[in-house]
Amino acid sequence: MNHWLDASQRNLVPLSKSTSFTEALREWLFTGNVFDYDDEDIECELCEHPDLSHHFEIRNTLNDNRLLVGSSCILKFSEINIHDALGQEVTDPDERKFYLEDALRKKLTEIMLEPLRELWLKDKEYRGNIESKARYLKAGSGISPRELLFLFRRMEFYNIPYTAKRYKVSLRSYSEQRELHQMSQEDLHKIKPALSATQVKKYAHILGA
């Protein structure tokens, strides 16, 4: 028996009604809750795999016990239930993966938007500007380097915590690329976490990457 399966049985069965591992798995349901830990490395409470950055919560439907696990465990153990918005069980492997990825996307979007909502409440002078940029970011579109820098500076001015890497920079147009080239090293350092790995590689000569 491999380590992850042994650990999974050891951690799941005592929290379940059934003493059969396969039957015990069927008692559990993905709640839809996802927890992000930014740069922390955490462990799956089921298989004990380390170096995770997100937890997906599963709940035992018979006794309400809960475990925080990696998405891979939910996908590996197809007996763990996933329900769609109508409460129907999702059994197709691709659809199960989609639901977990969608739950993560929604969580990361909320993490990105929450500081902007707080900024919108506090920064009355720039509310329209903040709202328009938030719309682009919520839709998954990036904003220009200067626009993102503006948001970061305003949040810092109001002492609003934010996670830079949860925001997205657009460098599609020439004007956006020029903004990046014209930034100081201090400003580049501030927005660099928001750049994708591809963007960092492409502009390594100015980012100091």
C-alpha positions in Angstrom: 0.0 0.0 0.0 1.4 3.4 -0.9 1.8 6.2 1.6 -1.0 8.5 0.3 -3.6 5.7 0.4 -2.5 4.5 3.8 -2.6 8.0 5.2 -6.0 8.6 3.6 -7.5 5.6 5.2 -5.9 6.4 8.6 -7.3 10.0 8.5 -10.7 9.4 7.0 -12.2 6.2 8.6 -12.1 7.4 12.3 -14.1 10.5 11.2 -16.6 8.4 9.3 -19.5 6.2 10.3 -18.4 3.2 8.2 -15.2 1.3 8.9 -14.9 0.4 5.2 -12.7 3.0 3.5 -14.7 2.8 0.2 -18.0 3.2 2.0 -16.6 5.9 4.3 -15.6 7.9 1.3 -19.2 8.0 0.1 -20.2 9.8 3.2 -18.2 12.8 2.3 -19.3 15.8 0.2 -17.3 18.8 -1.2 -18.9 21.8 0.5 -17.9 24.4 -2.1 -15.6 26.2 0.4 -12.0 26.9 -0.7 -9.3 28.4 1.4 -6.3 30.2 0.0 -3.1 30.5 2.0 -1.1 32.8 -0.3 2.6 31.9 0.1 2.1 29.4 2.9 2.7 25.7 2.3 0.0 23.6 3.9 -0.8 19.8 4.1 -3.7 17.8 2.8 -5.6 16.5 5.9 -6.5 13.4 4.0 -3.4 12.1 2.3 -0.9 14.3 4.1 0.6 15.6 0.9 2.6 18.7 1.7 3.2 22.0 -0.2 -0.4 22.9 -1.0 -1.5 26.5 -1.4 -5.2 25.8 -1.3 -7.6 23.7 0.8 -10.9 22.3 -0.4 -13.4 21.5 2.4 -15.2 18.2 2.5 -17.9 17.4 5.0 -19.2 14.1 6.3 -23.0 14.1 5.6 -23.7 11.7 8.5 -21.8 13.4 11.4 -20.8 16.8 10.0 -17.0 16.1 10.5 -14.9 18.1 8.1 -11.5 17.8 6.4 -9.4 20.3 4.5 -7.9 18.5 1.5 -6.2 19.1 -1.8 -8.3 19.0 -5.0 -6.3 16.0 -6.3 -7.7 13.9 -3.4 -11.3 14.7 -4.3 -10.5 13.8 -7.9 -8.6 10.6 -7.0 -11.4 9.4 -4.8 -14.4 9.6 -7.0 -16.6 8.3 -4.2 -16.3 11.8 -2.5 -19.5 13.6 -3.7 -19.6 16.8 -5.7 -23.0 18.4 -6.2 -23.9 21.0 -8.9 -26.0 24.1 -8.2 -29.2 22.1 -8.3 -27.9 19.5 -5.8 -27.4 16.9 -8.5 -24.4 14.6 -8.1 -21.5 15.2 -10.6 -19.9 12.0 -11.6 -18.1 12.8 -14.9 -14.4 13.1 -14.2 -14.0 16.2 -16.4 -17.1 17.9 -14.9 -15.8 17.1 -11.4 -12.5 18.8 -12.2 -14.3 21.7 -13.7 -16.4 22.3 -10.5 -13.3 22.3 -8.3 -11.4 24.6 -10.7 -14.5 26.9 -10.8 -14.7 27.0 -7.0 -11.1 28.0 -6.8 -11.5 30.7 -9.5 -14.4 32.2 -7.6 -12.4 32.2 -4.3 -9.4 33.9 -5.9 -11.7 36.4 -7.6 -13.2 37.2 -4.2 -9.7 37.6 -2.6 -8.9 40.0 -5.4 -12.1 42.0 -5.2 -12.5 42.4 -1.4 -9.7 45.0 -1.0 -11.1 46.9 -4.0 -14.6 47.0 -2.4 -13.0 48.4 0.8 -11.1 50.9 -1.3 -14.3 51.9 -3.1 -15.9 52.7 0.2 -13.0 54.8 1.6 -11.7 56.5 -1.6 -14.7 58.6 -2.6 -12.7 60.8 -4.9 -11.8 57.9 -7.2 -14.8 55.7 -6.9 -15.7 55.7 -10.6 -12.1 54.9 -11.5 -11.9 52.1 -9.0 -15.2 50.6 -10.1 -14.3 50.5 -13.8 -11.0 48.8 -13.1 -12.6 46.3 -10.8 -15.0 45.4 -13.6 -12.2 44.5 -15.9 -10.4 42.5 -13.3 -13.6 40.6 -12.3 -14.2 39.7 -15.9 -10.7 38.2 -16.0 -9.2 40.9 -18.1 -6.0 42.6 -17.0 -5.5 46.3 -16.6 -2.5 48.3 -17.7 0.6 48.5 -15.5 -0.1 52.1 -14.5 -3.7 51.4 -13.7 -2.7 48.5 -11.4 0.0 50.6 -9.8 -2.6 53.2 -9.1 -4.8 50.7 -7.3 -1.9 49.4 -5.3 -0.9 52.8 -4.2 -4.4 53.8 -3.2 -4.9 50.6 -1.2 -1.6 51.3 0.6 -2.6 54.9 1.2 -5.7 53.6 3.1 -3.7 50.7 4.7 -5.8 48.1 3.0 -4.1 44.7 2.8 -4.0 43.1 -0.7 -2.3 40.2 -2.4 -0.5 41.5 -5.5 -0.3 38.2 -7.3 -4.1 37.9 -7.4 -4.3 40.8 -9.9 -3.7 40.6 -13.6 -1.7 42.9 -15.8 -2.5 43.4 -19.5 0.5 43.9 -21.8 -1.2 43.3 -25.1 -0.9 46.8 -26.5 2.1 48.9 -27.3 1.0 51.6 -24.9 0.8 49.1 -22.1 4.2 47.7 -22.8 5.6 51.2 -22.9 4.1 51.9 -19.5 6.1 48.9 -18.2 9.3 50.1 -19.8 8.9 53.6 -18.3 8.4 52.5 -14.7 11.0 52.9 -12.0 12.5 49.8 -10.4 10.5 50.5 -7.3 7.2 50.5 -9.2 8.2 47.4 -11.2 9.0 45.6 -8.0 5.5 46.5 -6.7 3.6 45.1 -9.7 5.9 42.2 -10.6 4.0 39.7 -8.5 0.9 40.4 -10.6 2.7 39.4 -13.9 2.3 35.9 -15.3 5.3 33.6 -15.6 5.3 34.3 -19.3 5.3 38.0 -18.8 8.1 37.9 -16.3 10.2 35.8 -18.7 9.5 38.2 -21.7 10.3 41.3 -19.7 13.1 39.9 -17.6 15.5 42.5 -19.0 13.7 45.3 -17.3 12.3 43.4 -14.3 15.6 42.2 -13.1 14.3 38.6 -13.1 
